[in-house]
Amino acid sequence: MAANPRPKRPPIRLGEVKTGQIVNRLRELHEMGGDPAYERFPASEELFLVLAHAQTWAGKLKQPKDCLVNVAGEAAVLRAKLWQYLREQADTGQLKAIEDGRDAGIPWDHFSEALCVTSKQGAYQKARRLKAEQVRAPGERRTPATAREHEDRMAAEQRAERALMLVQERRFPVARQIGRLLLEHRNDIVLDHWATYWLGEIAETIDDRDDPAKRARFTGWVESFVRAVHGHARQSSQPSATTEEARRALALATEFTYQERPEIPEQVPRSRSGTPARRVRRRTRGGSTAR
């Protein structure tokens, strides 16, 4: 029987920490321990200099009598934590420098010496591992494949967001008509705080939608308003509107919200003249498509 694979360790990172508080505590410990150069202890924002000073004089710290704190020991732990923080920041900064250089047209082999590798492939692989370290989830390995998979997911999500924005922007003219109708009957629709919020957004922006992104957001606000009204009606066991005109307006808005969103057809590749490209052009004979 094959042995069970060893579970992957999740990535553990410090993330954002309050380095100023850590440095202040480290400074206190050096004062308690009689740091011979305490008057030259660097400022809190000079993190690398703080660590260099603390490491240089660590061996000179003395344990005060009747002090329950292990001065040298706690100082060492704090130094280790600050070094870990710097390492994480260094990885992020180095990756950003690589990405900026690549955006500026610098080839991979120019990064070899800076990344301590011997080839452009080595530089590429190291950059991918740095990227993987930034994006990997618990259980994922720090490999170039992880970075590629993450970028593929991000690209797919961005394509989906763009597609949804295009659909919502196309639906905007109807959404604005429905928005005006809802505002006309706002006093006869039963609102909770969320419905009131979304209706306020509709009222403030209905005449200020001058680009596709704004129009798409407006369409989403109309949908959010409808869901909030119906959700409140279900929770409170009361009707969502108090007049027939308001009920008709809300019914129209509901139909608009829950109707099937149209599929966006794929664009047919076209030549410079605007006609379909040769590889997708079909010949016809007698009005029927040739198979």
N, C-alpha and C positions, 0 to 999 in steps of 0.2 A: 504494500500500500504506500502510495506516494505521501510524503510528508506535507502537512499543510503549509502553504506559503506564508512567510513572515509578513504580518500586516505592515502596510506602509505607515511611516510616521507622519502625522500632519505637520505642516509648516508652522512653527511657532515664532512669532516676531514680537518685538517690543512695541513697534508702531510709534505713535506720538507719545512722548513722555515729557514731564515737566523737568527739563534738565536744570533749570535755575534752582529748583528746590534741592535737587540731588547735589549740585555743586555747593550750595550753602551748607548742607549737612557735612559734606566732605571737608569744607573749610573749618567748620566747628570741630571736627575730629582732629584735624591737624593742629588746631590751636590747643585742644585738650592734650594732645600727645606731645606738645612741645616742639613742633616743627622749627628747626633752627632758622629756616628761611621764610617763616610765616608771613613776615611783612611784605614779601615779594610774591605772595600767592596771587595768581592772575585773576582778572575779572571773570564773572560768571559767563559772559558771552564768548570768552576766549576758550572754548571747550578743549581744543587740542592742547593749548598751553597749560590748562588746568591739569590735564592728565599727565603731561610731561613733568610738571612740577610734582604732582602727587607721587608719581612713580620714582622720581629721583630721590625724594626725601622719605619714602615709605619706611626704609630701614632705620631711620633715625627717630621714629615715633616711639614714645615710651608710654607704658600703661600707668595712669595716675593711681595713686593709692585710694582705696575706698570708692573706686569707680566701678559700677556694675557693667559698664559698656566695654566691650572688647574693642578698643580704639583702632588698633592696627587691622584687626580682622574685619570690622565693619567698613573701614576705609577701603580695604581690598575689594570687598563685595561691590561697593559703589563704583570703584574704578572699573570693575568688570562690566557692570551695567552700562556705564557711559561708553566704554569701548564697543560694546554690542550695538548701542545706538548709533555710534559713528560708522560702524561697519554697514549697517542698514542704509544710512544716509549716503555712504560712499557708493554702494551698489546702485542706488537710484540716480545719483549724480553722474556716475560713469556711464550708465545706460543713456541718460539724456544727452550727454556729450557725444556719444556714438551716433545717436539718432540725428542730432543737429548736424554732425559732419556728413552723414549719408545724405541728408536733405540738401546739403550744400554741394553735393557731387563728389565727395571724397571717396576713392575706391577702398575696398576692404584691406588691401595690403598695406595701406598707409597707417592702419591701426595696429599692425603687428607688434611693433616695439612698445607702443603705449599699453597694450594689453598683455605683454609678456608671452607672446606666442610666436611661432616661427613661420606662419603662412597665412594667406588671406582666408583660407578655409578655417583655420584655427581662430582667427579673429571673428569670423561669422558665427562659429559655434559658440564661442564665449559670449558674444552679444546675445545669442538666443537663450543661453542659460541664464544670463542676467535678466532677460525679459521674463523667462519662466518663473524666476524667483519672485518677481513682482506680481504676477497674475495667478499663480497656481493656487488651487483650492486644497483643503485638507485631503490627503490621500494621493494627490498628484505629485509626480516626480519633477525634479528640477532638470528637465531635459529640453532640447530644442523642439521636440515633437509637442510638448505641452504648450510652448509658446505659439506654435503654428495652430494647434487646435483652438486655443483661446482666440487668436486673431480671426480664425474662420468663424467661430461663434459670434464674435463681435461684428464681423462683416455681415453675417446673416441677419443679426438683429437690426443693424443699420438699414439693410435693404428692406426688411419688414416695416421698419418705422417710416422709411421714405414712401413705400407703397401705401401704407395706411394714410399718411399725410396727403398723398395724391387723391385717394378715394374721398377722404373727408373734404378736401378742397373742392372737388367736383360737386359734392353734395351741398356746398355752402349756400347757393342761391335759394334752395328750398328751406334750408335751416334758418336763413334770415327771415323768410316769410313766416315760418312757424314761430320764430322768436318774437316777431311783432305781434302775432296773434296771442301768444302767451302773455305778453306784457299788457295787451289790451284787456285781458281777463284776469290779471294777476290778483285782484281783490276777491275773486270768486274761486280761487284754487287754494286748497288747504296746504300750508307750507310748514315745514320744520326749519331748523336753523340751517341745514345743508341746502335744502331747496331754496331758501331765502338767499343764501350765499351765491348759488349758481345763477339765480334770476338776476341778482345784482350785477354779476359779470356780464350777463347777456345785455342788460340795459345799458351798461357803461361802454360796451364795445361794439354794439350792433352797427354803428355808422363809422367805425374806425377799423376796417378790415382791408388794408391796402396791399397785402402780400399773401402768397399761398399759405405760409405757416400760420399767420393770424387767422385766415379763413378756416383752416383745418381745426385750429384750437376752438374757434367759435362753434363749429359743428359738434365737437366733443362736449362743449359746455351745455348745449341744448340736450344732448343725450344724458348727461349727468343730472341735469335738472329733472328730466322725466323719471329717471331711476329713483332719485331722491323722493319725489312726490309719491310714487307708487310704494316705495319702501315704508314711508311714513304712514301711508294709508293702511298697509298690512299690519304694522306694529300697533297702531292706535285703534284699529277696527272701526274706522270711520271713512266716509266717502272722500275721494280725492278732490272733488269739486262740488260746489253748492248750487250752480245754475246749469241749465241745459247748454247754453252757449259755451261756458267754460269746459263742460264735459266734452263737447264736440272738439274744442281746440286741443284739449289734452289727448283725446283719442287720435287726432291727426298727428300730434307730436309723438305719441306712442307708436303708431304705425311707422312713422319715419325712423324712430330709434331702433326698432327691432326688425326692420326689414332686412333681407339678405343684402350684404354689401356686394357690389358688382365685382367681378374678377377683372383684373387689369391684364389685357391681352399682351402677349409678347410682341415686341416690335420686329417687323420683318426687315432684315438687312437690306439696305438700298445702296445703289451706286451713286456716283456724283450727280447723275442726271435725274435722280429721284425715282428711277424704276427699280423693281426688285432685282437683287443681285443674281448673277447667272446661276449659282448653285441652288437657289430656291425658286427660280422662274419655272413655271410649268407651261408646256405647250397644250393648246386646246385645238380640238378639231370638231367641227360641227356642233359647237356649243357645249361639249362634254370635256371633262378633264382627262387627259391621257394618263394612264396608269403605268 
